[in-house]
Amino acid sequence: MSGKAPILLTDEVAPPPALVRAGMEALPAAIRAGGEQASRRFIEFFAAAIRNRNTRLAYARAVRQFFDFCDRRRFSLDDIGPTVVAAYVERLQQRAAKPTVKQHLAAIRRLFDYLVTGGILRSNPAGSVRGPKYVIKRGKTPVLSAEETRRLIDSIETDTLIGVRDRALIATMVYSFARVGAVVAMRVEDYFSQGRRAWVRLHEKGGKRHEVPCHHKLEEAIDAWIAAAGLKAERKGPLFRTVRKGGRLAANPLTRIDVLQMIKRRALKAGLPYSTCCHTFRATGITTYLQNGGTLEHAQQIAAHESPRTTKLYDRTRDAVALDEVERIRI
């Protein structure tokens, strides 16, 4: 992308960080050629139209790849029609998984919708383009058994600040079916008492605030962490924080990458598969709950899923049944 004009248009209009992180240090040639209004609208899409930071970064990467495709062919905005978008989708399918292709198409479609409503384009060239058909009835997230999960938690030391934190963090994901993004975003005040029970407040995707009563083991784990870290008085501070060398608590929260690296390290120590990841504990909690007589309706409620079909993707209770059945093939 050498030789392109800088993405900064004026002293007042700075590029959203997502564009820079996605490798888009300069605006695409097709957008620049569309004039200052098109350039401003393009930047506004990432700065104002998408509130979720992860979605913003994913869409920025998708849009960058699409406009790289267009820029190499010297297409202007007027040249980009349904056939161009369809050709890009066709090429992308040759090297990317279907969910990735669908995400890229969604990003392109939403951007062009924004350009249409801003008066830059008359119609959306991606509106009539269809992505690949993708039907999934069983999730791919690796799931641990209850025994494996207990072995992992028990393998974590309790005589260090990091160990107490990691036990509480993993317990939060297991017993509340929480996404890692919601867990690392928790503040101390998001662990609270209501009646005689402790609760956790999770800020899930789409700005949803979700409150879940604590399992007694989760309550014990979080109480131990707050006491060990001395966080009781810091209600507005992050709940799960980094720990510096020497066991000194830092003020900044853990990131999702920090948690993933911790889980990989803990899983290796406990002799669990390397595929164990952050989402494993959400799927493990749901599966274990259903195996013990829980209902799909209540699992959906705890997990804050919009549809029971989404919750069902995490249910691996039938895996054991299938294994027992194939063993009946006695040849």
C-alpha positions as CSV (number, residue, x, y, z in Angstrom):
1,M,0.0,0.0,0.0
2,S,3.0,2.2,-0.5
3,G,2.5,5.6,-2.2
4,K,-1.0,6.1,-0.9
5,A,-2.2,9.3,0.7
6,P,-2.5,9.1,4.5
7,I,-5.8,8.0,5.9
8,L,-6.0,11.2,8.0
9,L,-8.3,13.7,6.2
10,T,-8.2,16.7,8.4
11,D,-6.9,17.6,11.8
12,E,-10.3,16.8,13.2
13,V,-10.9,13.4,11.5
14,A,-8.6,10.7,12.7
15,P,-8.7,7.1,11.6
16,P,-10.4,4.6,13.9
17,P,-7.8,2.4,15.6
18,A,-9.5,-0.7,14.1
19,L,-8.5,0.4,10.6
20,V,-4.9,0.9,11.6
21,R,-4.8,-2.5,13.4
22,A,-6.4,-4.1,10.3
23,G,-3.5,-2.9,8.2
24,M,-5.4,-0.1,6.5
25,E,-3.0,2.8,7.1
26,A,-4.4,4.6,4.0
27,L,-7.9,4.7,2.6
28,P,-8.6,2.3,-0.3
29,A,-8.0,4.0,-3.7
30,A,-11.7,3.5,-4.7
31,I,-12.9,5.3,-1.6
32,R,-10.3,8.2,-2.1
33,A,-11.3,8.6,-5.7
34,G,-14.9,9.0,-4.5
35,G,-14.1,12.3,-3.0
36,E,-14.0,13.7,0.5
37,Q,-17.6,12.9,1.3
38,A,-17.1,9.3,0.5
39,S,-13.9,9.2,2.6
40,R,-15.6,10.7,5.5
41,R,-18.5,8.3,5.3
42,F,-16.1,5.4,5.1
43,I,-14.3,6.4,8.3
44,E,-17.6,7.2,10.1
45,F,-18.8,3.6,9.4
46,F,-16.0,2.2,11.5
47,A,-16.0,5.0,14.1
48,A,-19.7,5.4,14.7
49,A,-21.8,2.6,13.1
50,I,-20.2,-0.4,14.8
51,R,-20.1,-0.3,18.6
52,N,-18.6,-3.7,19.3
53,R,-14.8,-3.4,19.2
54,N,-14.2,-7.0,18.1
55,T,-16.8,-6.7,15.3
56,R,-15.2,-3.4,14.2
57,L,-11.8,-5.0,13.9
58,A,-13.1,-8.1,12.1
59,Y,-15.1,-5.9,9.6
60,A,-12.1,-3.7,9.0
61,R,-10.0,-6.7,8.1
62,A,-12.7,-8.0,5.8
63,V,-13.2,-4.6,4.1
64,R,-9.5,-4.1,3.6
65,Q,-9.2,-7.4,1.8
66,F,-12.1,-6.6,-0.4
67,F,-10.8,-3.2,-1.4
68,D,-7.3,-4.7,-2.0
69,F,-9.0,-7.0,-4.5
70,C,-10.7,-4.0,-6.1
71,D,-7.7,-1.7,-6.0
72,R,-5.5,-4.3,-7.8
73,R,-8.0,-4.2,-10.6
74,R,-8.3,-0.4,-10.5
75,F,-12.1,-0.5,-9.9
76,S,-13.7,2.8,-8.9
77,L,-16.8,2.9,-6.6
78,D,-19.0,3.1,-9.8
79,D,-17.3,-0.1,-11.2
80,I,-18.2,-2.2,-8.1
81,G,-21.4,-4.0,-8.9
82,P,-22.9,-7.3,-7.8
83,T,-20.6,-9.2,-10.3
84,V,-17.5,-7.8,-8.7
85,V,-18.7,-8.7,-5.2
86,A,-19.7,-12.1,-6.3
87,A,-16.3,-12.7,-8.0
88,Y,-14.5,-11.7,-4.7
89,V,-16.7,-14.1,-2.7
90,E,-16.0,-16.9,-5.2
91,R,-12.2,-16.3,-4.8
92,L,-12.5,-16.1,-1.0
93,Q,-14.2,-19.4,-0.8
94,Q,-11.2,-21.1,-2.3
95,R,-9.0,-20.2,0.7
96,A,-11.4,-19.5,3.6
97,A,-14.0,-21.4,5.6
98,K,-17.6,-20.8,5.0
99,P,-18.3,-18.8,8.2
100,T,-15.4,-16.5,7.3
101,V,-16.8,-15.9,3.8
102,K,-20.2,-15.1,5.3
103,Q,-18.6,-12.7,7.8
104,H,-16.7,-10.9,5.0
105,L,-19.9,-10.6,2.9
106,A,-21.8,-9.2,5.9
107,A,-19.1,-6.6,6.4
108,I,-19.1,-5.5,2.8
109,R,-22.9,-5.4,2.7
110,R,-23.1,-3.3,5.8
111,L,-20.5,-0.9,4.6
112,F,-22.2,-0.3,1.3
113,D,-25.5,0.1,3.1
114,Y,-23.9,2.9,5.0
115,L,-22.6,4.5,1.9
116,V,-26.1,4.3,0.3
117,T,-27.8,5.9,3.3
118,G,-25.1,8.6,3.2
119,G,-25.9,9.4,-0.4
120,I,-22.6,8.2,-1.8
121,L,-24.1,5.3,-3.8
122,R,-27.5,4.8,-5.3
123,S,-27.7,1.1,-4.5
124,N,-25.9,-1.6,-2.6
125,P,-23.8,-3.8,-4.9
126,A,-23.6,-6.6,-2.3
127,G,-27.3,-6.6,-1.6
128,S,-28.2,-9.3,-4.1
129,V,-25.0,-11.4,-3.6
130,R,-25.6,-14.6,-1.7
131,G,-22.9,-16.3,0.4
132,P,-22.2,-20.0,0.8
133,K,-24.8,-22.1,2.5
134,Y,-23.6,-23.1,6.0
135,V,-25.7,-25.3,8.3
136,I,-24.3,-26.4,11.6
137,K,-26.1,-28.7,14.1
138,R,-23.2,-29.5,16.3
139,G,-20.6,-27.0,17.6
140,K,-16.9,-27.5,17.2
141,T,-15.9,-26.2,20.6
142,P,-13.9,-28.8,22.5
143,V,-15.7,-29.9,25.6
144,L,-14.2,-31.4,28.8
145,S,-15.9,-34.0,31.1
146,A,-16.8,-33.0,34.6
147,E,-13.9,-35.1,35.9
148,E,-11.4,-33.3,33.5
149,T,-12.7,-29.9,34.5
150,R,-12.4,-30.8,38.2
151,R,-8.8,-32.1,37.6
152,L,-7.9,-28.8,35.8
153,I,-9.2,-26.6,38.6
154,D,-7.7,-28.8,41.3
155,S,-4.3,-28.7,39.6
156,I,-4.1,-24.9,40.0
157,E,-2.2,-23.8,43.1
158,T,-3.9,-21.9,45.9
159,D,-0.9,-20.5,47.6
160,T,-0.2,-17.8,44.9
161,L,-2.2,-14.8,43.9
162,I,-2.2,-15.9,40.3
163,G,-3.4,-19.3,41.2
164,V,-6.4,-18.0,43.2
165,R,-7.2,-15.6,40.4
166,D,-7.1,-18.3,37.7
167,R,-9.3,-20.7,39.7
168,A,-11.9,-18.0,40.1
169,L,-11.8,-16.9,36.5
170,I,-12.2,-20.5,35.2
171,A,-15.0,-21.1,37.7
172,T,-16.8,-18.0,36.5
173,M,-16.8,-19.3,32.9
174,V,-17.9,-22.8,33.9
175,Y,-20.6,-22.0,36.4
176,S,-22.2,-19.0,34.7
177,F,-21.7,-20.2,31.1
178,A,-20.1,-16.8,30.4
179,R,-18.0,-15.8,27.4
180,V,-14.5,-14.8,28.1
181,G,-15.1,-11.3,26.8
182,A,-17.8,-10.8,29.4
183,V,-15.6,-12.2,32.2
184,V,-12.6,-10.0,31.6
185,A,-14.9,-7.0,31.4
186,M,-16.3,-7.6,34.9
187,R,-15.8,-5.0,37.6
188,V,-15.7,-5.8,41.3
189,E,-19.2,-4.5,41.7
190,D,-20.4,-7.0,39.2
191,Y,-20.1,-9.6,41.9
192,F,-22.9,-8.7,44.4
193,S,-25.3,-10.1,46.9
194,Q,-29.1,-10.3,46.3
195,G,-31.1,-11.9,49.1
196,R,-29.0,-14.7,50.5
197,R,-27.2,-15.5,47.3
198,A,-24.3,-14.1,45.5
199,W,-24.7,-13.1,41.8
200,V,-22.5,-12.1,38.9
201,R,-23.4,-9.4,36.4
202,L,-22.2,-10.1,32.9
203,H,-22.1,-7.5,30.0
204,E,-22.6,-9.8,27.0
205,K,-22.5,-9.1,23.3
206,G,-24.9,-6.5,21.9
207,G,-24.8,-4.5,25.1
208,K,-26.9,-7.1,27.0
209,R,-26.6,-7.0,30.8
210,H,-27.1,-10.4,32.1
211,E,-27.3,-11.5,35.8
212,V,-26.7,-15.1,37.0
213,P,-26.9,-16.5,40.5
214,C,-23.7,-18.0,41.7
215,H,-23.1,-21.7,42.2
216,H,-21.7,-22.2,45.7
217,K,-18.3,-23.3,44.3
218,L,-18.2,-20.1,42.2
219,E,-19.0,-18.0,45.2
220,E,-16.2,-19.6,47.2
221,A,-13.7,-19.1,44.3
222,I,-14.5,-15.4,43.8
223,D,-14.6,-14.7,47.6
224,A,-11.2,-16.2,47.9
225,W,-9.9,-14.1,45.0
226,I,-11.3,-10.8,46.3
227,A,-10.0,-11.5,49.7
228,A,-6.5,-12.5,48.5
229,A,-6.3,-9.5,46.1
230,G,-7.8,-7.0,48.6
231,L,-10.4,-5.8,46.1
232,K,-13.4,-5.4,48.3
233,A,-13.2,-1.7,48.5
234,E,-12.4,-1.1,44.8
235,R,-16.0,-1.6,43.5
236,K,-15.4,0.3,40.3
237,G,-12.1,-1.5,39.4
238,P,-11.6,-4.5,37.2
239,L,-12.3,-7.8,38.9
240,F,-9.8,-10.0,37.2
241,R,-6.4,-8.2,36.9
242,T,-2.9,-8.9,35.8
243,V,-0.3,-9.8,38.4
244,R,3.2,-8.4,38.1
245,K,6.4,-10.2,38.9
246,G,6.8,-10.7,42.6
247,G,3.1,-11.3,43.0
248,R,2.1,-7.6,43.0
249,L,-1.4,-6.8,41.7
250,A,-1.7,-4.5,38.8
251,A,-4.6,-2.1,38.0
252,N,-5.2,-3.2,34.5
253,P,-7.6,-6.1,33.6
254,L,-6.6,-9.3,31.9
255,T,-7.3,-9.5,28.2
256,R,-8.8,-12.3,26.3
257,I,-5.4,-13.2,24.9
258,D,-4.0,-13.3,28.5
259,V,-6.8,-15.7,29.5
260,L,-6.3,-18.0,26.5
261,Q,-2.6,-18.3,27.2
262,M,-3.3,-19.0,30.8
263,I,-5.8,-21.8,29.8
264,K,-3.3,-23.4,27.4
265,R,-0.7,-23.4,30.1
266,R,-3.0,-24.8,32.8
267,A,-4.4,-27.4,30.4
268,L,-1.0,-28.7,29.5
269,K,-0.1,-29.0,33.2
270,A,-3.3,-30.9,33.9
271,G,-2.7,-33.3,30.9
272,L,-5.7,-32.0,29.0
273,P,-5.9,-31.6,25.2
274,Y,-4.1,-28.5,23.7
275,S,-7.4,-27.7,21.9
276,T,-8.9,-26.6,25.3
277,C,-9.7,-22.9,24.9
278,C,-11.8,-20.1,26.6
279,H,-15.0,-21.2,25.0
280,T,-14.5,-24.8,26.2
281,F,-15.8,-23.9,29.6
282,R,-19.0,-22.4,28.3
283,A,-19.7,-25.5,26.4
284,T,-18.5,-27.8,29.3
285,G,-20.8,-26.0,31.7
286,I,-23.9,-26.3,29.4
287,T,-23.2,-30.0,28.6
288,T,-22.7,-30.9,32.3
289,Y,-25.8,-29.1,33.3
290,L,-27.9,-30.9,30.7
291,Q,-26.3,-34.3,31.6
292,N,-27.5,-33.8,35.2
293,G,-31.1,-33.2,34.2
294,G,-31.1,-29.5,33.4
295,T,-33.5,-28.3,30.8
296,L,-32.5,-26.7,27.4
297,E,-34.8,-23.8,28.3
298,H,-33.0,-23.0,31.5
299,A,-29.6,-23.5,29.9
300,Q,-30.6,-21.0,27.2
301,Q,-31.6,-18.5,30.0
302,I,-28.3,-18.9,31.9
303,A,-26.2,-18.6,28.7
304,A,-28.2,-15.6,27.5
305,H,-28.8,-17.1,24.1
306,E,-31.5,-15.6,21.9
307,S,-32.4,-19.0,20.5
308,P,-32.4,-22.5,22.0
309,R,-30.8,-23.7,18.7
310,T,-27.7,-21.8,19.7
311,T,-27.7,-23.4,23.1
312,K,-28.1,-26.8,21.5
313,L,-24.8,-26.4,19.6
314,Y,-23.1,-26.6,23.0
315,D,-24.9,-29.8,24.0
316,R,-22.6,-32.8,23.7
317,T,-24.7,-35.2,25.8
318,R,-25.4,-37.4,22.8
319,D,-21.7,-38.0,22.1
320,A,-21.5,-40.6,24.8
321,V,-24.7,-42.3,23.4
322,A,-23.2,-42.4,19.9
323,L,-20.0,-43.9,21.2
324,D,-21.8,-46.7,23.0
325,E,-23.9,-47.4,19.9
326,V,-21.0,-47.8,17.5
327,E,-19.4,-50.3,19.9
328,R,-22.3,-52.6,19.2
329,I,-20.8,-53.2,15.8
330,R,-19.0,-56.4,17.0
331,I,-17.1,-57.7,14.0
